[in-house]
Amino acid sequence: MPILEIKLLEGRDQEVKERLIADVTKTVSETLQVAPERVRIILYEIPLNHWAIGGKTVKENQAEKERLT
């Protein structure tokens, strides 16, 4: 039974996440030759202020980018 953990930044629509789950399930099922019902997927949505790049949170980077535009 494949178990996949996917970490992504919060803010995507539920429809997008459901499409991701369906597409990943299909690919894993076909690649590993297991029934789709055997594939488990866990989505971790990380708050923007809990994910940092270059010493600043994504939230800080977005705010800075908005100030410059």
N, C-alpha and C positions, 0 to 999 in steps of 0.2 A: 504494500500500500504506500504509494508515494505521498509524502507530505511536503508541501511547499509553503515557505514563508515569504511574503512579499511586503517590503517596507516602502511606503510612499508618503509624500507630503499630503497633509489634509487639504480638502477643498475641492476634490473632484466630485462630479455628480454621481449619484447612485447608479444611473444607467451606464456610465463609463466603467465603474467598478464591476458591474455585472457582466459587461462585455469582456473585460479583462479576465475575469474568472472563467467565463465560457471558453474564450480563446486559449488560455493557458491549459485548461483541462483537456481540451481537444488535442493540443499539441503533445502534452505529456502522455495522454492515453495512446496516441498513435506511435509516438517515439518509443515508449517503453512497452508497448503492446499489452496494456492492461485496460480493463473496462473503465469507462469514465466514472462509474460509481465508486471505484477504488481510489480515485484521486482526491486528496484533501488539500485545501488551500486556506491559508490564514493570512488575512490582510491586516497589516499594522499601519494605521494612519498616524503619522508623527506630526504634532503641532509645529507650526512654522517657527515658533520660538524655542523648539527643542532640537532643531537641526541646524548645524552651523557649517559654514564654508569660509575658510580663510580667517577664522577667528571672530566671525560675526554670524549671528543667526540669520536664517533666510528672511525672517520678518524684518530685521534691521537692514539687510541688503535690499529688500524690496522698497522699504521706506526711503532709503538713500537714492535708489534709482528714480523713484517718483519725484523726489526733490530736484533732481537734475533735469527732469523733462518738463 
